[in-house]
Amino acid sequence: MSKIDRYVLRQFIVTMVFSLVAFTIIFVAINMMDNLDDFLDHHASVGMIAMYYLYYTPEIIKLMIPMAMLLSALFTTGRLSTYNELGALKSGGTSLYRFMAPLLIFAFLISLGSIYFNGWVVPFANKKKLEIARLYFQKDIEFVSHNNIYIQDSKTRILSIGLFDDRRNIAMQVSIQDFDPVNPTFLVGRYDADQMQWNPALKTWKLVNGTERHFTEKNETARKFETMSIGALSFSPDDIRKKMEKPEEMMYTDLKEFIDNQQRAGHEVSRWLVDYYGKIAFPFASVIVVLFGVSFSSVKRRSGLGVEFAIAIGICFLYIIFLQISQAFGYNGDLNPLLTAWLANIVFLAAGLYTLWRVPK
């Protein structure tokens, strides 16, 4: 690496880090003001709020890295062009391709690091952040995760759960249906209970306040019960938690396992596949925006830094809007999930290559 490469790369990295820190602080400040009422209503301590935003920071960094990279490319290249340094390099035989090579390599390394960061660090932090939000900052201070959960425990048993209290490992509004092994369409038994409680010592579930029914072709029997052991089902509270997790809470390998399980169960998985492929596609936006930013700013313009900043914001908003629109089609199954995840990158890569083709090299 030449001295010129180190000089350019140092300016690029300093600008990128400054932009990333500034964007993160602004984002946190705006979000904190938006949530201030919830924090005050629930008497959240300063330490708890700080912990919440500590776990929120990785998600913000994930979203802001491409924007910081674009802004750094625009500012670094624009500054060199304004002070005729870029023109001097070209006169000395350094082409625009050679000039942007270290920046693209650095952006590529950042993208590779972002794949791990987005796939493992961000989901872990998001899970901790949501735990704090559910436990301390919501109006009902109750760690109830989700509703309307359906589980196929075996070939002949299906469960439905109305609500699951993650903190106490209690399922509420539970219905268990048993079917005939010979004729799977015939219901032979049903258990409806207000609660289903987990016993960690015995690793079994217990029904509370419910009704037990048994069916034959000729009659039906029913009895009420206060408590009843349902025995060892094929799932535990941890399995329910995984089933209820959102894609942003799942690590990359966990999301793949979840998708495989859903496919085996015959469920539509387009939405989760889009998020799965997006965990790899989104980090490479950093390479594309650097290509676009260097090409655009390599031509000397009279506009100042304010215009460069506005251009960076505009391009990022266009990218996000395009990404959201394509995701909507992918979630509905109208587009292939892999194509959906990469479509925004493909379109903006084409725009970046076109811009590079138009400018003097």
Secondary structure, DSSP 8 states (H G I E B T S, - for coil): --HHHHHHHHHHHHHHHHHHHHHHHHHHHHHHHHTHHHHHHTT--HHHHHHHHHHHHHHHHHHHHHHHHHHHHHHHHHHHHHTTHHHHHHHTT--HHHHHHHHHHHHHHHHHHHHHIIIIIHHHHHHHHHHHIIIIISSS---EEEEEEEEEEETTEEEEEEEEETTTTEEEEEEEEEE-SSSTTSEEEEEEEEEEEEETTTTEEEEEEEEEEEE-SS-EEEEEEEEEEEE--S--HHHHHHHH--GGGS-HHHHHHHHHHHHHTT---HHHHHHHHHHHHGGGHHHHHHHHHHHHHTS--S--HHHHHHHHHHHHHHHHHHHHHHHHHHHTTSS-HHHHHHHHHHHHHHHHHHHHHHS--
